[in-house]
Amino acid sequence: MSAQSVRSHAKAGPYAPDVIFVPTPTETVMKMLRLAEIKPNDLLYDLGSDDGRIPITAAKLYGIRAVDIEIDPKMIEVARARARQVRRRGLRPILPTPIFFELP
């Protein structure tokens, strides 16, 4: 895919990914966040975050800002609904961002 087609594709908006959603088990999320040694002023980015469980959990547990980046419109809606439920200060909106492209 050329750089021009990547730009054109990105402007077209969200699109369905060609991978399946496999939820990260809660125990794994907790271990990942502990290993990250999160500090109060940290900012967490989760690329391909699916239902937002990692950034939402980080915001809930550590009170940090978290950015959830996902391309699947269905998963974006799921993550937004979950984020609305927790209503944590600093939780960033879910950004529908295309992240898959081929490198030359």
TARA-V908750 format. One record per residue. N is the residue number from 1. PSI is psi in whole degrees, 0 to 359 (none if undefined). NEAR is the number of other C-alpha atoms within 10 Angstrom. D_FIRST is the distance of its C-alpha to the first C-alpha in Angstrom with 2 decimals. Layout:
n:N psi:PSI near:NEAR d_first:D_FIRST
n:N psi:PSI near:NEAR d_first:D_FIRST
//
This chain:
n:1 psi:129 near:10 d_first:0.00
n:2 psi:164 near:11 d_first:3.79
n:3 psi:321 near:12 d_first:6.71
n:4 psi:317 near:9 d_first:8.16
n:5 psi:329 near:11 d_first:6.17
n:6 psi:315 near:16 d_first:6.62
n:7 psi:317 near:11 d_first:10.12
n:8 psi:318 near:11 d_first:10.70
n:9 psi:318 near:15 d_first:9.94
n:10 psi:323 near:16 d_first:12.15
n:11 psi:337 near:11 d_first:14.77
n:12 psi:343 near:10 d_first:15.03
n:13 psi:189 near:12 d_first:16.78
n:14 psi:149 near:18 d_first:17.21
n:15 psi:162 near:15 d_first:15.76
n:16 psi:132 near:11 d_first:16.98
n:17 psi:164 near:15 d_first:15.64
n:18 psi:26 near:8 d_first:15.34
n:19 psi:162 near:7 d_first:18.03
n:20 psi:157 near:7 d_first:21.75
n:21 psi:121 near:13 d_first:24.06
n:22 psi:109 near:8 d_first:26.61
n:23 psi:139 near:12 d_first:29.06
n:24 psi:126 near:13 d_first:30.11
n:25 psi:145 near:9 d_first:33.88
n:26 psi:317 near:12 d_first:36.10
n:27 psi:320 near:8 d_first:37.67
n:28 psi:318 near:11 d_first:34.34
n:29 psi:313 near:17 d_first:33.46
n:30 psi:317 near:15 d_first:36.91
n:31 psi:318 near:10 d_first:36.61
n:32 psi:315 near:12 d_first:33.23
n:33 psi:323 near:16 d_first:34.74
n:34 psi:316 near:11 d_first:37.89
n:35 psi:332 near:9 d_first:36.02
n:36 psi:344 near:10 d_first:34.16
n:37 psi:57 near:8 d_first:37.63
n:38 psi:135 near:16 d_first:36.81
n:39 psi:160 near:10 d_first:38.97
n:40 psi:328 near:10 d_first:40.11
n:41 psi:11 near:10 d_first:37.97
n:42 psi:157 near:13 d_first:34.69
n:43 psi:121 near:17 d_first:31.50
n:44 psi:131 near:20 d_first:29.39
n:45 psi:133 near:15 d_first:25.66
n:46 psi:106 near:15 d_first:24.37
n:47 psi:128 near:16 d_first:20.60
n:48 psi:49 near:20 d_first:20.04
n:49 psi:358 near:23 d_first:23.72
n:50 psi:248 near:25 d_first:24.14
n:51 psi:6 near:27 d_first:27.74
n:52 psi:12 near:27 d_first:28.38
n:53 psi:326 near:21 d_first:31.09
n:54 psi:306 near:24 d_first:30.45
n:55 psi:325 near:28 d_first:30.41
n:56 psi:317 near:28 d_first:33.16
n:57 psi:318 near:19 d_first:35.28
n:58 psi:317 near:21 d_first:34.87
n:59 psi:319 near:25 d_first:35.94
n:60 psi:312 near:19 d_first:38.85
n:61 psi:323 near:13 d_first:40.14
n:62 psi:354 near:15 d_first:39.60
n:63 psi:22 near:19 d_first:39.56
n:64 psi:168 near:24 d_first:36.43
n:65 psi:142 near:21 d_first:33.62
n:66 psi:136 near:24 d_first:30.55
n:67 psi:126 near:23 d_first:27.09
n:68 psi:116 near:28 d_first:25.39
n:69 psi:123 near:24 d_first:21.61
n:70 psi:152 near:25 d_first:20.25
n:71 psi:340 near:23 d_first:17.71
n:72 psi:114 near:22 d_first:19.86
n:73 psi:324 near:17 d_first:22.28
n:74 psi:317 near:15 d_first:25.00
n:75 psi:327 near:20 d_first:24.98
n:76 psi:316 near:23 d_first:25.00
n:77 psi:320 near:16 d_first:28.15
n:78 psi:313 near:14 d_first:29.72
n:79 psi:319 near:24 d_first:29.18
n:80 psi:318 near:19 d_first:30.56
n:81 psi:318 near:13 d_first:33.57
n:82 psi:320 near:15 d_first:34.23
n:83 psi:320 near:24 d_first:33.98
n:84 psi:326 near:12 d_first:36.44
n:85 psi:322 near:9 d_first:38.82
n:86 psi:332 near:13 d_first:39.15
n:87 psi:51 near:12 d_first:39.27
n:88 psi:142 near:16 d_first:39.10
n:89 psi:131 near:11 d_first:39.41
n:90 psi:354 near:14 d_first:36.23
n:91 psi:120 near:23 d_first:33.82
n:92 psi:155 near:20 d_first:30.72
n:93 psi:156 near:15 d_first:29.02
n:94 psi:130 near:22 d_first:26.05
n:95 psi:114 near:15 d_first:22.87
n:96 psi:96 near:19 d_first:20.27
n:97 psi:125 near:19 d_first:17.21
n:98 psi:124 near:23 d_first:13.62
n:99 psi:355 near:14 d_first:13.10
n:100 psi:123 near:12 d_first:10.48
n:101 psi:159 near:13 d_first:7.01
n:102 psi:137 near:9 d_first:5.80
n:103 psi:146 near:7 d_first:7.79
n:104 psi:none near:6 d_first:7.89
//
